[in-house]
């Protein structure tokens, strides 16, 4: 049981780390001389970064991605704290339903964020407000990590739903 508990904790912390990295790091869309994410666009030739502001035509889509990624990260951290509390407060044989629900909300949020970015990426990168041409890029590792975090939070949420407290 102790090994299973350690695995669940490590899996949850890995999910949170993936969410933090994919939310913060500047690599959702990359090219030869630029990288961009939901916060800023950086020119690697001149080492300058430009914040994405409301001047961009698709700023509402970027804000939706920002908000849902932040919510996902918060839900994942809250789910971990609730799991620790339930670990000591639940009676033997009960399920970690509250932890599961919060973790599945985190899963839903990261899925929404990555789906919006996937759907709107062409319009996002055709904006004239960018200093350089960013439409000739491809998805970066932060975007891929967001989808991996989706899978991890989904698996984690289902694990908590199935898991019963034992001695």
ChimeraX attribute file (.defattr): number of C-alpha atoms within 10 A of each C-alpha:
attribute: neighborCount
match mode: 1-to-1
recipient: residues
	/A:1	9
	/A:2	8
	/A:3	8
	/A:4	10
	/A:5	12
	/A:6	11
	/A:7	12
	/A:8	16
	/A:9	16
	/A:10	12
	/A:11	16
	/A:12	23
	/A:13	15
	/A:14	15
	/A:15	27
	/A:16	23
	/A:17	17
	/A:18	22
	/A:19	29
	/A:20	20
	/A:21	18
	/A:22	27
	/A:23	26
	/A:24	16
	/A:25	17
	/A:26	22
	/A:27	25
	/A:28	25
	/A:29	24
	/A:30	22
	/A:31	18
	/A:32	12
	/A:33	15
	/A:34	22
	/A:35	23
	/A:36	25
	/A:37	25
	/A:38	25
	/A:39	19
	/A:40	15
	/A:41	23
	/A:42	22
	/A:43	18
	/A:44	13
	/A:45	9
	/A:46	9
	/A:47	9
	/A:48	10
	/A:49	15
	/A:50	13
	/A:51	13
	/A:52	19
	/A:53	15
	/A:54	11
	/A:55	10
	/A:56	15
	/A:57	15
	/A:58	18
	/A:59	16
	/A:60	12
	/A:61	19
	/A:62	23
	/A:63	17
	/A:64	16
	/A:65	24
	/A:66	18
	/A:67	14
	/A:68	21
	/A:69	27
	/A:70	20
	/A:71	18
	/A:72	31
	/A:73	26
	/A:74	18
	/A:75	22
	/A:76	28
	/A:77	21
	/A:78	16
	/A:79	23
	/A:80	20
	/A:81	13
	/A:82	16
	/A:83	23
	/A:84	13
	/A:85	12
	/A:86	18
	/A:87	17
	/A:88	10
	/A:89	9
	/A:90	15
	/A:91	12
	/A:92	12
	/A:93	11
	/A:94	12
	/A:95	19
	/A:96	21
	/A:97	18
	/A:98	16
	/A:99	25
	/A:100	26
	/A:101	17
	/A:102	23
	/A:103	33
	/A:104	25
	/A:105	20
	/A:106	31
	/A:107	27
	/A:108	17
	/A:109	22
	/A:110	30
	/A:111	22
	/A:112	18
	/A:113	26
	/A:114	21
	/A:115	14
	/A:116	16
	/A:117	22
	/A:118	12
	/A:119	11
	/A:120	14
	/A:121	19
	/A:122	13
	/A:123	13
	/A:124	19
	/A:125	19
	/A:126	15
	/A:127	17
	/A:128	13
	/A:129	13
	/A:130	16
	/A:131	11
	/A:132	12
	/A:133	15
	/A:134	24
	/A:135	17
	/A:136	12
	/A:137	16
	/A:138	16
	/A:139	17
	/A:140	18
	/A:141	17
	/A:142	23
	/A:143	24
	/A:144	16
	/A:145	21
	/A:146	24
	/A:147	21
	/A:148	17
	/A:149	27
	/A:150	26
	/A:151	16
	/A:152	21
	/A:153	30
	/A:154	20
	/A:155	19
	/A:156	23
	/A:157	27
	/A:158	16
	/A:159	14
	/A:160	20
	/A:161	18
	/A:162	12
	/A:163	18
	/A:164	17
	/A:165	15
	/A:166	12
	/A:167	7
